Amino acid sequence: MTDNTANGMTPSRLKGPSVEYRIYFAIIFLFSLPWALITWAFGLTAPGSPDEGKGFIARAWSRAAIITPIIFSA
């Protein structure tokens, strides 16, 4: 097996999410913020929801993290 780290060569690093992915994520996050705020406020009056410990920003972030990859996998 070849050692690619010899002679100053390093293995290539994986790139992070593309700019297009980040733009879509930001748009989905911004659109989900009001809905997450409403559901969070209703969750305060009705305990027992699955996201009870999360704030509305964490809810919107997780919703965007679920929806954005679905868009890119299609």
N, CA, C, O and CB atoms as a CASP TS submission, in Angstrom:
PFRMAT TS
TARGET T0000
AUTHOR 0000-0000-0000
METHOD Language model
MODEL 1
PARENT N/A
ATOM      1  N   MET     1       0.855  -1.180   0.000  1.00  0.00           N
ATOM      2  CA  MET     1       0.000   0.000   0.000  1.00  0.00           C
ATOM      3  C   MET     1       0.898   1.240   0.000  1.00  0.00           C
ATOM      4  O   MET     1       1.920   1.267   0.687  1.00  0.00           O
ATOM      5  CB  MET     1      -0.971   0.000   1.236  1.00  0.00           C
ATOM      6  N   THR     2       0.534   2.225  -0.738  1.00  0.00           N
ATOM      7  CA  THR     2       1.343   3.427  -0.902  1.00  0.00           C
ATOM      8  C   THR     2       1.064   4.418   0.210  1.00  0.00           C
ATOM      9  O   THR     2      -0.085   4.632   0.595  1.00  0.00           O
ATOM     10  CB  THR     2       1.080   4.072  -2.259  1.00  0.00           C
ATOM     11  N   ASP     3       2.125   5.021   0.720  1.00  0.00           N
ATOM     12  CA  ASP     3       1.989   6.053   1.740  1.00  0.00           C
ATOM     13  C   ASP     3       2.007   7.406   1.035  1.00  0.00           C
ATOM     14  O   ASP     3       3.063   7.872   0.609  1.00  0.00           O
ATOM     15  CB  ASP     3       3.130   5.953   2.818  1.00  0.00           C
ATOM     16  N   ASN     4       0.852   8.028   0.912  1.00  0.00           N
ATOM     17  CA  ASN     4       0.758   9.314   0.209  1.00  0.00           C
ATOM     18  C   ASN     4       1.190  10.495   1.054  1.00  0.00           C
ATOM     19  O   ASN     4       1.260  11.614   0.545  1.00  0.00           O
ATOM     20  CB  ASN     4      -0.646   9.537  -0.260  1.00  0.00           C
ATOM     21  N   THR     5       1.479  10.285   2.320  1.00  0.00           N
ATOM     22  CA  THR     5       1.911  11.396   3.170  1.00  0.00           C
ATOM     23  C   THR     5       3.414  11.642   3.066  1.00  0.00           C
ATOM     24  O   THR     5       3.905  12.652   3.571  1.00  0.00           O
ATOM     25  CB  THR     5       1.533  11.123   4.619  1.00  0.00           C
ATOM     26  N   ALA     6       4.137  10.755   2.432  1.00  0.00           N
ATOM     27  CA  ALA     6       5.580  10.931   2.274  1.00  0.00           C
ATOM     28  C   ALA     6       5.855  12.017   1.238  1.00  0.00           C
ATOM     29  O   ALA     6       5.016  12.292   0.381  1.00  0.00           O
ATOM     30  CB  ALA     6       6.257   9.599   1.861  1.00  0.00           C
ATOM     31  N   ASN     7       7.005  12.615   1.320  1.00  0.00           N
ATOM     32  CA  ASN     7       7.465  13.639   0.373  1.00  0.00           C
ATOM     33  C   ASN     7       6.539  14.853   0.318  1.00  0.00           C
ATOM     34  O   ASN     7       6.384  15.459  -0.743  1.00  0.00           O
ATOM     35  CB  ASN     7       7.589  13.038  -1.013  1.00  0.00           C
ATOM     36  N   GLY     8       5.929  15.213   1.430  1.00  0.00           N
ATOM     37  CA  GLY     8       5.135  16.426   1.491  1.00  0.00           C
ATOM     38  C   GLY     8       3.734  16.313   0.926  1.00  0.00           C
ATOM     39  O   GLY     8       2.991  17.294   0.956  1.00  0.00           O
ATOM     40  N   MET     9       3.348  15.168   0.418  1.00  0.00           N
ATOM     41  CA  MET     9       1.998  15.023  -0.129  1.00  0.00           C
ATOM     42  C   MET     9       1.045  14.680   1.010  1.00  0.00           C
ATOM     43  O   MET     9       1.343  13.815   1.834  1.00  0.00           O
ATOM     44  CB  MET     9       1.954  13.926  -1.244  1.00  0.00           C
ATOM     45  N   THR    10      -0.083  15.345   1.057  1.00  0.00           N
ATOM     46  CA  THR    10      -1.073  15.053   2.080  1.00  0.00           C
ATOM     47  C   THR    10      -2.364  14.600   1.414  1.00  0.00           C
ATOM     48  O   THR    10      -2.658  15.013   0.292  1.00  0.00           O
ATOM     49  CB  THR    10      -1.322  16.286   2.980  1.00  0.00           C
ATOM     50  N   PRO    11      -3.126  13.770   2.077  1.00  0.00           N
ATOM     51  CA  PRO    11      -4.402  13.354   1.480  1.00  0.00           C
ATOM     52  C   PRO    11      -5.327  14.552   1.302  1.00  0.00           C
ATOM     53  O   PRO    11      -5.334  15.474   2.118  1.00  0.00           O
ATOM     54  CB  PRO    11      -5.085  12.281   2.352  1.00  0.00           C
ATOM     55  N   SER    12      -6.095  14.526   0.241  1.00  0.00           N
ATOM     56  CA  SER    12      -6.988  15.653  -0.018  1.00  0.00           C
ATOM     57  C   SER    12      -8.085  15.686   1.039  1.00  0.00           C
ATOM     58  O   SER    12      -8.560  14.645   1.493  1.00  0.00           O
ATOM     59  CB  SER    12      -7.600  15.560  -1.440  1.00  0.00           C
ATOM     60  N   ARG    13      -8.474  16.882   1.418  1.00  0.00           N
ATOM     61  CA  ARG    13      -9.520  17.067   2.416  1.00  0.00           C
ATOM     62  C   ARG    13     -10.859  17.169   1.716  1.00  0.00           C
ATOM     63  O   ARG    13     -10.959  17.644   0.585  1.00  0.00           O
ATOM     64  CB  ARG    13      -9.255  18.322   3.277  1.00  0.00           C
ATOM     65  N   LEU    14     -11.876  16.718   2.407  1.00  0.00           N
ATOM     66  CA  LEU    14     -13.221  16.859   1.862  1.00  0.00           C
ATOM     67  C   LEU    14     -13.665  18.302   2.015  1.00  0.00           C
ATOM     68  O   LEU    14     -13.411  18.938   3.037  1.00  0.00           O
ATOM     69  CB  LEU    14     -14.216  15.898   2.565  1.00  0.00           C
ATOM     70  N   LYS    15     -14.322  18.804   1.000  1.00  0.00           N
ATOM     71  CA  LYS    15     -14.818  20.170   1.055  1.00  0.00           C
ATOM     72  C   LYS    15     -16.101  20.210   1.858  1.00  0.00           C
ATOM     73  O   LYS    15     -16.803  19.205   1.966  1.00  0.00           O
ATOM     74  CB  LYS    15     -15.044  20.734  -0.357  1.00  0.00           C
ATOM     75  N   GLY    16     -16.404  21.344   2.410  1.00  0.00           N
ATOM     76  CA  GLY    16     -17.641  21.544   3.146  1.00  0.00           C
ATOM     77  C   GLY    16     -18.807  21.711   2.189  1.00  0.00           C
ATOM     78  O   GLY    16     -18.666  21.515   0.982  1.00  0.00           O
ATOM     79  N   PRO    17     -19.953  22.072   2.733  1.00  0.00           N
ATOM     80  CA  PRO    17     -21.123  22.269   1.874  1.00  0.00           C
ATOM     81  C   PRO    17     -20.886  23.384   0.851  1.00  0.00           C
ATOM     82  O   PRO    17     -20.172  24.351   1.115  1.00  0.00           O
ATOM     83  CB  PRO    17     -22.356  22.594   2.727  1.00  0.00           C
ATOM     84  N   SER    18     -21.496  23.224  -0.308  1.00  0.00           N
ATOM     85  CA  SER    18     -21.328  24.214  -1.362  1.00  0.00           C
ATOM     86  C   SER    18     -22.056  25.509  -1.010  1.00  0.00           C
ATOM     87  O   SER    18     -22.866  25.556  -0.085  1.00  0.00           O
ATOM     88  CB  SER    18     -21.837  23.665  -2.696  1.00  0.00           C
ATOM     89  N   VAL    19     -21.752  26.534  -1.756  1.00  0.00           N
ATOM     90  CA  VAL    19     -22.386  27.836  -1.541  1.00  0.00           C
ATOM     91  C   VAL    19     -23.891  27.726  -1.797  1.00  0.00           C
ATOM     92  O   VAL    19     -24.700  28.302  -1.069  1.00  0.00           O
ATOM     93  CB  VAL    19     -21.752  28.918  -2.462  1.00  0.00           C
ATOM     94  N   GLU    20     -24.252  26.982  -2.840  1.00  0.00           N
ATOM     95  CA  GLU    20     -25.665  26.813  -3.166  1.00  0.00           C
ATOM     96  C   GLU    20     -26.414  26.127  -2.018  1.00  0.00           C
ATOM     97  O   GLU    20     -27.533  26.514  -1.682  1.00  0.00           O
ATOM     98  CB  GLU    20     -25.821  26.001  -4.463  1.00  0.00           C
ATOM     99  N   TYR    21     -25.791  25.109  -1.420  1.00  0.00           N
ATOM    100  CA  TYR    21     -26.400  24.412  -0.289  1.00  0.00           C
ATOM    101  C   TYR    21     -26.604  25.376   0.882  1.00  0.00           C
ATOM    102  O   TYR    21     -27.655  25.368   1.524  1.00  0.00           O
ATOM    103  CB  TYR    21     -25.525  23.212   0.146  1.00  0.00           C
ATOM    104  N   ARG    22     -25.607  26.195   1.152  1.00  0.00           N
ATOM    105  CA  ARG    22     -25.703  27.140   2.270  1.00  0.00           C
ATOM    106  C   ARG    22     -26.780  28.190   2.029  1.00  0.00           C
ATOM    107  O   ARG    22     -27.456  28.609   2.969  1.00  0.00           O
ATOM    108  CB  ARG    22     -24.358  27.824   2.502  1.00  0.00           C
ATOM    109  N   ILE    23     -26.946  28.621   0.783  1.00  0.00           N
ATOM    110  CA  ILE    23     -27.991  29.599   0.465  1.00  0.00           C
ATOM    111  C   ILE    23     -29.362  28.986   0.676  1.00  0.00           C
ATOM    112  O   ILE    23     -30.235  29.600   1.289  1.00  0.00           O
ATOM    113  CB  ILE    23     -27.849  30.104  -0.986  1.00  0.00           C
ATOM    114  N   TYR    24     -29.556  27.758   0.161  1.00  0.00           N
ATOM    115  CA  TYR    24     -30.833  27.075   0.367  1.00  0.00           C
ATOM    116  C   TYR    24     -31.099  26.853   1.851  1.00  0.00           C
ATOM    117  O   TYR    24     -32.223  27.036   2.319  1.00  0.00           O
ATOM    118  CB  TYR    24     -30.849  25.735  -0.378  1.00  0.00           C
ATOM    119  N   PHE    25     -30.064  26.457   2.589  1.00  0.00           N
ATOM    120  CA  PHE    25     -30.223  26.226   4.019  1.00  0.00           C
ATOM    121  C   PHE    25     -30.663  27.514   4.715  1.00  0.00           C
ATOM    122  O   PHE    25     -31.560  27.485   5.558  1.00  0.00           O
ATOM    123  CB  PHE    25     -28.910  25.702   4.632  1.00  0.00           C
ATOM    124  N   ALA    26     -30.043  28.634   4.372  1.00  0.00           N
ATOM    125  CA  ALA    26     -30.381  29.912   4.994  1.00  0.00           C
ATOM    126  C   ALA    26     -31.811  30.326   4.678  1.00  0.00           C
ATOM    127  O   ALA    26     -32.525  30.818   5.551  1.00  0.00           O
ATOM    128  CB  ALA    26     -29.414  30.996   4.534  1.00  0.00           C
ATOM    129  N   ILE    27     -32.230  30.129   3.436  1.00  0.00           N
ATOM    130  CA  ILE    27     -33.602  30.489   3.057  1.00  0.00           C
ATOM    131  C   ILE    27     -34.609  29.629   3.805  1.00  0.00           C
ATOM    132  O   ILE    27     -35.596  30.139   4.333  1.00  0.00           O
ATOM    133  CB  ILE    27     -33.804  30.340   1.538  1.00  0.00           C
ATOM    134  N   ILE    28     -34.363  28.332   3.850  1.00  0.00           N
ATOM    135  CA  ILE    28     -35.285  27.428   4.556  1.00  0.00           C
ATOM    136  C   ILE    28     -35.293  27.745   6.046  1.00  0.00           C
ATOM    137  O   ILE    28     -36.346  27.712   6.683  1.00  0.00           O
ATOM    138  CB  ILE    28     -34.889  25.946   4.326  1.00  0.00           C
ATOM    139  N   PHE    29     -34.126  28.053   6.604  1.00  0.00           N
ATOM    140  CA  PHE    29     -34.049  28.405   8.018  1.00  0.00           C
ATOM    141  C   PHE    29     -34.863  29.665   8.317  1.00  0.00           C
ATOM    142  O   PHE    29     -35.599  29.710   9.304  1.00  0.00           O
ATOM    143  CB  PHE    29     -32.589  28.609   8.436  1.00  0.00           C
ATOM    144  N   LEU    30     -34.734  30.683   7.471  1.00  0.00           N
ATOM    145  CA  LEU    30     -35.465  31.931   7.695  1.00  0.00           C
ATOM    146  C   LEU    30     -36.970  31.743   7.563  1.00  0.00           C
ATOM    147  O   LEU    30     -37.740  32.347   8.309  1.00  0.00           O
ATOM    148  CB  LEU    30     -34.995  32.993   6.719  1.00  0.00           C
ATOM    149  N   PHE    31     -37.393  30.903   6.614  1.00  0.00           N
ATOM    150  CA  PHE    31     -38.825  30.653   6.468  1.00  0.00           C
ATOM    151  C   PHE    31     -39.385  29.778   7.585  1.00  0.00           C
ATOM    152  O   PHE    31     -40.572  29.861   7.898  1.00  0.00           O
ATOM    153  CB  PHE    31     -39.100  30.005   5.132  1.00  0.00           C
ATOM    154  N   SER    32     -38.550  28.948   8.183  1.00  0.00           N
ATOM    155  CA  SER    32     -39.047  28.080   9.245  1.00  0.00           C
ATOM    156  C   SER    32     -39.012  28.744  10.624  1.00  0.00           C
ATOM    157  O   SER    32     -39.609  28.226  11.568  1.00  0.00           O
ATOM    158  CB  SER    32     -38.240  26.808   9.278  1.00  0.00           C
ATOM    159  N   LEU    33     -38.328  29.875  10.753  1.00  0.00           N
ATOM    160  CA  LEU    33     -38.274  30.557  12.052  1.00  0.00           C
ATOM    161  C   LEU    33     -39.648  30.967  12.589  1.00  0.00           C
ATOM    162  O   LEU    33     -39.939  30.672  13.748  1.00  0.00           O
ATOM    163  CB  LEU    33     -37.403  31.781  11.939  1.00  0.00           C
ATOM    164  N   PRO    34     -40.506  31.628  11.811  1.00  0.00           N
ATOM    165  CA  PRO    34     -41.810  32.014  12.365  1.00  0.00           C
ATOM    166  C   PRO    34     -42.654  30.799  12.775  1.00  0.00           C
ATOM    167  O   PRO    34     -43.290  30.808  13.828  1.00  0.00           O
ATOM    168  CB  PRO    34     -42.578  32.850  11.344  1.00  0.00           C
ATOM    169  N   TRP    35     -42.654  29.764  11.941  1.00  0.00           N
ATOM    170  CA  TRP    35     -43.429  28.566  12.263  1.00  0.00           C
ATOM    171  C   TRP    35     -42.870  27.894  13.524  1.00  0.00           C
ATOM    172  O   TRP    35     -43.638  27.416  14.359  1.00  0.00           O
ATOM    173  CB  TRP    35     -43.416  27.576  11.070  1.00  0.00           C
ATOM    174  N   ALA    36     -41.559  27.855  13.662  1.00  0.00           N
ATOM    175  CA  ALA    36     -40.949  27.260  14.850  1.00  0.00           C
ATOM    176  C   ALA    36     -41.271  28.081  16.097  1.00  0.00           C
ATOM    177  O   ALA    36     -41.464  27.518  17.175  1.00  0.00           O
ATOM    178  CB  ALA    36     -39.429  27.145  14.671  1.00  0.00           C
ATOM    179  N   LEU    37     -41.331  29.401  15.960  1.00  0.00           N
ATOM    180  CA  LEU    37     -41.682  30.255  17.095  1.00  0.00           C
ATOM    181  C   LEU    37     -43.119  29.999  17.537  1.00  0.00           C
ATOM    182  O   LEU    37     -43.402  29.936  18.734  1.00  0.00           O
ATOM    183  CB  LEU    37     -41.493  31.739  16.732  1.00  0.00           C
ATOM    184  N   ILE    38     -44.020  29.853  16.577  1.00  0.00           N
ATOM    185  CA  ILE    38     -45.429  29.598  16.909  1.00  0.00           C
ATOM    186  C   ILE    38     -45.581  28.242  17.598  1.00  0.00           C
ATOM    187  O   ILE    38     -46.249  28.133  18.627  1.00  0.00           O
ATOM    188  CB  ILE    38     -46.307  29.651  15.634  1.00  0.00           C
ATOM    189  N   THR    39     -44.956  27.205  17.024  1.00  0.00           N
ATOM    190  CA  THR    39     -45.082  25.877  17.632  1.00  0.00           C
ATOM    191  C   THR    39     -44.397  25.826  18.985  1.00  0.00           C
ATOM    192  O   THR    39     -44.855  25.110  19.876  1.00  0.00           O
ATOM    193  CB  THR    39     -44.494  24.808  16.712  1.00  0.00           C
ATOM    194  N   TRP    40     -43.315  26.566  19.162  1.00  0.00           N
ATOM    195  CA  TRP    40     -42.639  26.614  20.447  1.00  0.00           C
ATOM    196  C   TRP    40     -43.530  27.285  21.495  1.00  0.00           C
ATOM    197  O   TRP    40     -43.608  26.827  22.635  1.00  0.00           O
ATOM    198  CB  TRP    40     -41.299  27.358  20.322  1.00  0.00           C
ATOM    199  N   ALA    41     -44.199  28.372  21.105  1.00  0.00           N
ATOM    200  CA  ALA    41     -45.083  29.080  22.031  1.00  0.00           C
ATOM    201  C   ALA    41     -46.268  28.201  22.431  1.00  0.00           C
ATOM    202  O   ALA    41     -46.651  28.179  23.600  1.00  0.00           O
ATOM    203  CB  ALA    41     -45.583  30.391  21.400  1.00  0.00           C
ATOM    204  N   PHE    42     -46.849  27.481  21.477  1.00  0.00           N
ATOM    205  CA  PHE    42     -47.936  26.563  21.818  1.00  0.00           C
ATOM    206  C   PHE    42     -47.439  25.391  22.656  1.00  0.00           C
ATOM    207  O   PHE    42     -48.185  24.848  23.470  1.00  0.00           O
ATOM    208  CB  PHE    42     -48.607  26.045  20.551  1.00  0.00           C
ATOM    209  N   GLY    43     -46.191  25.004  22.462  1.00  0.00           N
ATOM    210  CA  GLY    43     -45.601  23.925  23.247  1.00  0.00           C
ATOM    211  C   GLY    43     -45.406  24.302  24.706  1.00  0.00           C
ATOM    212  O   GLY    43     -45.347  23.429  25.572  1.00  0.00           O
ATOM    213  N   LEU    44     -45.307  25.592  24.982  1.00  0.00           N
ATOM    214  CA  LEU    44     -45.177  26.033  26.373  1.00  0.00           C
ATOM    215  C   LEU    44     -46.463  25.795  27.152  1.00  0.00           C
ATOM    216  O   LEU    44     -46.436  25.507  28.349  1.00  0.00           O
ATOM    217  CB  LEU    44     -44.801  27.513  26.429  1.00  0.00           C
ATOM    218  N   THR    45     -47.591  25.920  26.452  1.00  0.00           N
ATOM    219  CA  THR    45     -48.872  25.730  27.126  1.00  0.00           C
ATOM    220  C   THR    45     -49.293  24.263  27.146  1.00  0.00           C
ATOM    221  O   THR    45     -50.112  23.877  27.980  1.00  0.00           O
ATOM    222  CB  THR    45     -49.945  26.566  26.451  1.00  0.00           C
ATOM    223  N   ALA    46     -48.762  23.448  26.261  1.00  0.00           N
ATOM    224  CA  ALA    46     -49.114  22.028  26.207  1.00  0.00           C
ATOM    225  C   ALA    46     -47.843  21.195  26.346  1.00  0.00           C
ATOM    226  O   ALA    46     -47.238  20.823  25.341  1.00  0.00           O
ATOM    227  CB  ALA    46     -49.860  21.683  24.877  1.00  0.00           C
ATOM    228  N   PRO    47     -47.429  20.897  27.577  1.00  0.00           N
ATOM    229  CA  PRO    47     -46.192  20.127  27.765  1.00  0.00           C
ATOM    230  C   PRO    47     -46.351  18.692  27.253  1.00  0.00           C
ATOM    231  O   PRO    47     -47.463  18.184  27.108  1.00  0.00           O
ATOM    232  CB  PRO    47     -45.789  20.113  29.255  1.00  0.00           C
ATOM    233  N   GLY    48     -45.230  18.070  26.989  1.00  0.00           N
ATOM    234  CA  GLY    48     -45.237  16.702  26.514  1.00  0.00           C
ATOM    235  C   GLY    48     -44.894  16.569  25.053  1.00  0.00           C
ATOM    236  O   GLY    48     -44.986  15.473  24.498  1.00  0.00           O
ATOM    237  N   SER    49     -44.499  17.663  24.405  1.00  0.00           N
ATOM    238  CA  SER    49     -44.124  17.584  22.997  1.00  0.00           C
ATOM    239  C   SER    49     -42.737  16.959  22.884  1.00  0.00           C
ATOM    240  O   SER    49     -41.953  17.034  23.830  1.00  0.00           O
ATOM    241  CB  SER    49     -44.152  18.991  22.331  1.00  0.00           C
ATOM    242  N   PRO    50     -42.419  16.343  21.746  1.00  0.00           N
ATOM    243  CA  PRO    50     -41.109  15.689  21.606  1.00  0.00           C
ATOM    244  C   PRO    50     -39.935  16.665  21.617  1.00  0.00           C
ATOM    245  O   PRO    50     -38.823  16.280  21.979  1.00  0.00           O
ATOM    246  CB  PRO    50     -41.076  14.893  20.327  1.00  0.00           C
ATOM    247  N   ASP    51     -40.157  17.917  21.228  1.00  0.00           N
ATOM    248  CA  ASP    51     -39.087  18.924  21.212  1.00  0.00           C
ATOM    249  C   ASP    51     -39.203  19.873  22.399  1.00  0.00           C
ATOM    250  O   ASP    51     -38.885  21.056  22.282  1.00  0.00           O
ATOM    251  CB  ASP    51     -39.122  19.721  19.902  1.00  0.00           C
ATOM    252  N   GLU    52     -39.648  19.368  23.520  1.00  0.00           N
ATOM    253  CA  GLU    52     -39.946  20.232  24.663  1.00  0.00           C
ATOM    254  C   GLU    52     -38.724  21.003  25.160  1.00  0.00           C
ATOM    255  O   GLU    52     -38.861  22.153  25.576  1.00  0.00           O
ATOM    256  CB  GLU    52     -40.513  19.404  25.792  1.00  0.00           C
ATOM    257  N   GLY    53     -37.549  20.409  25.129  1.00  0.00           N
ATOM    258  CA  GLY    53     -36.359  21.075  25.649  1.00  0.00           C
ATOM    259  C   GLY    53     -35.691  22.016  24.672  1.00  0.00           C
ATOM    260  O   GLY    53     -34.761  22.729  25.049  1.00  0.00           O
ATOM    261  N   LYS    54     -36.137  22.040  23.421  1.00  0.00           N
ATOM    262  CA  LYS    54     -35.501  22.868  22.402  1.00  0.00           C
ATOM    263  C   LYS    54     -36.126  24.251  22.341  1.00  0.00           C
ATOM    264  O   LYS    54     -37.323  24.412  22.577  1.00  0.00           O
ATOM    265  CB  LYS    54     -35.594  22.196  21.042  1.00  0.00           C
ATOM    266  N   GLY    55     -35.318  25.234  22.027  1.00  0.00           N
ATOM    267  CA  GLY    55     -35.827  26.570  21.761  1.00  0.00           C
ATOM    268  C   GLY    55     -36.295  26.656  20.322  1.00  0.00           C
ATOM    269  O   GLY    55     -36.115  25.713  19.551  1.00  0.00           O
ATOM    270  N   PHE    56     -36.891  27.775  19.954  1.00  0.00           N
ATOM    271  CA  PHE    56     -37.435  27.884  18.606  1.00  0.00           C
ATOM    272  C   PHE    56     -36.345  27.982  17.544  1.00  0.00           C
ATOM    273  O   PHE    56     -36.561  27.560  16.409  1.00  0.00           O
ATOM    274  CB  PHE    56     -38.344  29.087  18.514  1.00  0.00           C
ATOM    275  N   ILE    57     -35.189  28.524  17.882  1.00  0.00           N
ATOM    276  CA  ILE    57     -34.099  28.600  16.908  1.00  0.00           C
ATOM    277  C   ILE    57     -33.541  27.205  16.639  1.00  0.00           C
ATOM    278  O   ILE    57     -33.234  26.867  15.496  1.00  0.00           O
ATOM    279  CB  ILE    57     -32.978  29.545  17.411  1.00  0.00           C
ATOM    280  N   ALA    58     -33.411  26.402  17.681  1.00  0.00           N
ATOM    281  CA  ALA    58     -32.935  25.029  17.492  1.00  0.00           C
ATOM    282  C   ALA    58     -33.931  24.216  16.682  1.00  0.00           C
ATOM    283  O   ALA    58     -33.528  23.372  15.881  1.00  0.00           O
ATOM    284  CB  ALA    58     -32.685  24.355  18.846  1.00  0.00           C
ATOM    285  N   ARG    59     -35.218  24.451  16.874  1.00  0.00           N
ATOM    286  CA  ARG    59     -36.236  23.758  16.081  1.00  0.00           C
ATOM    287  C   ARG    59     -36.148  24.142  14.611  1.00  0.00           C
ATOM    288  O   ARG    59     -36.216  23.280  13.734  1.00  0.00           O
ATOM    289  CB  ARG    59     -37.633  24.068  16.617  1.00  0.00           C
ATOM    290  N   ALA    60     -35.997  25.443  14.340  1.00  0.00           N
ATOM    291  CA  ALA    60     -35.895  25.904  12.954  1.00  0.00           C
ATOM    292  C   ALA    60     -34.613  25.374  12.311  1.00  0.00           C
ATOM    293  O   ALA    60     -34.620  25.001  11.138  1.00  0.00           O
ATOM    294  CB  ALA    60     -35.929  27.450  12.891  1.00  0.00           C
ATOM    295  N   TRP    61     -33.524  25.339  13.062  1.00  0.00           N
ATOM    296  CA  TRP    61     -32.254  24.838  12.539  1.00  0.00           C
ATOM    297  C   TRP    61     -32.360  23.356  12.188  1.00  0.00           C
ATOM    298  O   TRP    61     -31.899  22.932  11.128  1.00  0.00           O
ATOM    299  CB  TRP    61     -31.126  25.063  13.559  1.00  0.00           C
ATOM    300  N   SER    62     -32.967  22.567  13.078  1.00  0.00           N
ATOM    301  CA  SER    62     -33.086  21.140  12.798  1.00  0.00           C
ATOM    302  C   SER    62     -34.040  20.882  11.638  1.00  0.00           C
ATOM    303  O   SER    62     -33.819  19.958  10.856  1.00  0.00           O
ATOM    304  CB  SER    62     -33.560  20.394  14.040  1.00  0.00           C
ATOM    305  N   ARG    63     -35.092  21.678  11.515  1.00  0.00           N
ATOM    306  CA  ARG    63     -36.015  21.529  10.391  1.00  0.00           C
ATOM    307  C   ARG    63     -35.300  21.848   9.078  1.00  0.00           C
ATOM    308  O   ARG    63     -35.494  21.148   8.084  1.00  0.00           O
ATOM    309  CB  ARG    63     -37.251  22.446  10.572  1.00  0.00           C
ATOM    310  N   ALA    64     -34.477  22.895   9.064  1.00  0.00           N
ATOM    311  CA  ALA    64     -33.721  23.232   7.851  1.00  0.00           C
ATOM    312  C   ALA    64     -32.672  22.168   7.547  1.00  0.00           C
ATOM    313  O   ALA    64     -32.400  21.878   6.382  1.00  0.00           O
ATOM    314  CB  ALA    64     -33.047  24.605   8.001  1.00  0.00           C
ATOM    315  N   ALA    65     -32.084  21.588   8.590  1.00  0.00           N
ATOM    316  CA  ALA    65     -31.090  20.536   8.393  1.00  0.00           C
ATOM    317  C   ALA    65     -31.718  19.258   7.853  1.00  0.00           C
ATOM    318  O   ALA    65     -31.022  18.440   7.251  1.00  0.00           O
ATOM    319  CB  ALA    65     -30.369  20.245   9.699  1.00  0.00           C
ATOM    320  N   ILE    66     -33.005  19.072   8.055  1.00  0.00           N
ATOM    321  CA  ILE    66     -33.704  17.906   7.517  1.00  0.00           C
ATOM    322  C   ILE    66     -34.162  18.168   6.088  1.00  0.00           C
ATOM    323  O   ILE    66     -34.027  17.296   5.230  1.00  0.00           O
ATOM    324  CB  ILE    66     -34.907  17.541   8.402  1.00  0.00           C
ATOM    325  N   ILE    67     -34.697  19.345   5.821  1.00  0.00           N
ATOM    326  CA  ILE    67     -35.305  19.635   4.523  1.00  0.00           C
ATOM    327  C   ILE    67     -34.269  19.885   3.439  1.00  0.00           C
ATOM    328  O   ILE    67     -34.462  19.430   2.311  1.00  0.00           O
ATOM    329  CB  ILE    67     -36.217  20.832   4.637  1.00  0.00           C
ATOM    330  N   THR    68     -33.189  20.582   3.726  1.00  0.00           N
ATOM    331  CA  THR    68     -32.208  20.948   2.700  1.00  0.00           C
ATOM    332  C   THR    68     -31.569  19.724   2.025  1.00  0.00           C
ATOM    333  O   THR    68     -31.483  19.714   0.797  1.00  0.00           O
ATOM    334  CB  THR    68     -31.120  21.816   3.317  1.00  0.00           C
ATOM    335  N   PRO    69     -31.120  18.704   2.746  1.00  0.00           N
ATOM    336  CA  PRO    69     -30.569  17.535   2.043  1.00  0.00           C
ATOM    337  C   PRO    69     -31.592  16.806   1.184  1.00  0.00           C
ATOM    338  O   PRO    69     -31.235  16.190   0.180  1.00  0.00           O
ATOM    339  CB  PRO    69     -29.990  16.569   3.038  1.00  0.00           C
ATOM    340  N   ILE    70     -32.868  16.873   1.574  1.00  0.00           N
ATOM    341  CA  ILE    70     -33.909  16.243   0.770  1.00  0.00           C
ATOM    342  C   ILE    70     -33.996  16.927  -0.589  1.00  0.00           C
ATOM    343  O   ILE    70     -34.166  16.266  -1.613  1.00  0.00           O
ATOM    344  CB  ILE    70     -35.272  16.298   1.494  1.00  0.00           C
ATOM    345  N   ILE    71     -33.880  18.249  -0.596  1.00  0.00           N
ATOM    346  CA  ILE    71     -33.913  18.999  -1.851  1.00  0.00           C
ATOM    347  C   ILE    71     -32.730  18.621  -2.731  1.00  0.00           C
ATOM    348  O   ILE    71     -32.892  18.446  -3.939  1.00  0.00           O
ATOM    349  CB  ILE    71     -33.909  20.512  -1.579  1.00  0.00           C
ATOM    350  N   PHE    72     -31.551  18.492  -2.151  1.00  0.00           N
ATOM    351  CA  PHE    72     -30.357  18.195  -2.941  1.00  0.00           C
ATOM    352  C   PHE    72     -30.258  16.741  -3.356  1.00  0.00           C
ATOM    353  O   PHE    72     -29.510  16.423  -4.281  1.00  0.00           O
ATOM    354  CB  PHE    72     -29.136  18.570  -2.171  1.00  0.00           C
ATOM    355  N   SER    73     -30.984  15.852  -2.705  1.00  0.00           N
ATOM    356  CA  SER    73     -30.923  14.442  -3.101  1.00  0.00           C
ATOM    357  C   SER    73     -31.879  14.141  -4.252  1.00  0.00           C
ATOM    358  O   SER    73     -31.783  13.084  -4.875  1.00  0.00           O
ATOM    359  CB  SER    73     -31.248  13.543  -1.908  1.00  0.00           C
ATOM    360  N   ALA    74     -32.795  15.054  -4.537  1.00  0.00           N
ATOM    361  CA  ALA    74     -33.761  14.804  -5.611  1.00  0.00           C
ATOM    362  C   ALA    74     -33.178  15.014  -6.973  1.00  0.00           C
ATOM    363  O   ALA    74     -33.871  14.842  -7.975  1.00  0.00           O
ATOM    364  CB  ALA    74     -34.956  15.681  -5.451  1.00  0.00           C
TER
END
